[in-house]
């Protein structure tokens, strides 16, 4: 029986040094199998809204333990992305 797991990590933002939270999901077919189907779900600085996809330079990345996450059926990812852009106010500063 396969299960989906949510992974989260945090690292400093390049622009403001605030916390960037990054997430991805992966699937395990059993408790001892390797994860497959790894998908990035995004990252964002909680302070300034910068969308930094990975840590740069010699910084410490904090990895949180994976959590089992039930997939949600019938979600239109286009609606989720549009809602996320509105919530952030299109503040994708690079």
Secondary structure per residue as TSV (DSSP state, phi and psi in degrees):
chain	resnum	aa	ss	phi	psi
A	1	X	-	360.0	120.0
A	2	X	-	-81.9	148.7
A	3	X	E	-132.6	147.2
A	4	X	E	-101.4	137.8
A	5	X	E	-122.6	138.9
A	6	X	E	-97.3	129.8
A	7	X	E	-114.5	138.2
A	8	X	E	-130.0	144.7
A	9	X	E	-140.2	161.2
A	10	X	E	-138.8	144.0
A	11	X	E	-156.3	164.6
A	12	X	E	-72.7	144.0
A	13	X	-	-74.1	140.7
A	14	X	T	-68.7	-27.5
A	15	X	T	-86.5	-43.8
A	16	X	T	-126.8	-2.4
A	17	X	-	67.9	11.3
A	18	X	-	-75.1	175.0
A	19	X	E	-79.5	124.5
A	20	X	E	-97.4	128.0
A	21	X	E	-107.8	125.7
A	22	X	E	-119.0	144.2
A	23	X	E	-137.9	153.6
A	24	X	E	-152.4	158.3
A	25	X	E	-120.5	149.7
A	26	X	E	-144.7	159.0
A	27	X	E	-115.3	137.2
A	28	X	E	-117.6	130.9
A	29	X	S	-76.6	-28.4
A	30	X	S	-151.4	174.2
A	31	X	T	-64.8	-24.8
A	32	X	T	-108.9	4.2
A	33	X	S	-86.5	161.1
A	34	X	-	-75.6	155.9
A	35	X	-	-78.1	140.1
A	36	X	E	-129.4	172.6
A	37	X	E	60.3	39.7
A	38	X	E	-71.8	126.8
A	39	X	E	-129.5	128.0
A	40	X	E	-71.0	136.8
A	41	X	E	-109.7	-3.0
A	42	X	E	122.7	171.7
A	43	X	E	-152.0	150.1
A	44	X	E	-158.5	144.2
A	45	X	E	-78.5	127.9
A	46	X	T	-72.9	-15.0
A	47	X	T	-92.2	-52.1
A	48	X	T	-112.2	-10.1
A	49	X	-	87.3	0.7
A	50	X	-	-61.9	135.0
A	51	X	-	-98.5	86.5
A	52	X	-	-98.3	118.7
A	53	X	-	-80.7	-20.0
A	54	X	S	-153.3	160.7
A	55	X	-	-71.8	142.1
A	56	X	-	-121.3	150.4
A	57	X	S	75.1	-176.0
A	58	X	S	-83.8	73.0
A	59	X	-	-114.1	159.8
A	60	X	-	-90.4	124.0
A	61	X	-	-98.3	129.5
A	62	X	E	-97.5	121.6
A	63	X	E	-105.4	129.7
A	64	X	E	-97.3	151.2
A	65	X	E	-60.1	141.2
A	66	X	E	-64.3	147.8
A	67	X	E	-121.7	135.8
A	68	X	E	-63.0	134.1
A	69	X	-	-136.1	117.0
A	70	X	-	-70.3	129.4
A	71	X	-	-65.0	146.6
A	72	X	-	-100.1	124.9
A	73	X	T	-85.3	144.4
A	74	X	T	77.9	24.0
A	75	X	-	-92.9	127.4
A	76	X	-	-86.2	109.0
A	77	X	H	-62.7	-25.9
A	78	X	H	-62.8	-41.0
A	79	X	H	-66.0	-38.7
A	80	X	H	-65.0	-44.4
A	81	X	H	-65.3	-40.9
A	82	X	H	-65.7	-41.2
A	83	X	H	-65.6	-38.7
A	84	X	H	-65.1	-40.0
A	85	X	H	-65.8	-37.6
A	86	X	H	-69.3	-39.0
A	87	X	H	-65.8	-35.8
A	88	X	H	-83.6	-16.3
A	89	X	T	77.3	29.8
A	90	X	S	52.4	40.9
A	91	X	-	-95.5	45.7
A	92	X	-	-78.6	84.4
A	93	X	-	-89.8	127.6
A	94	X	-	-132.7	360.0
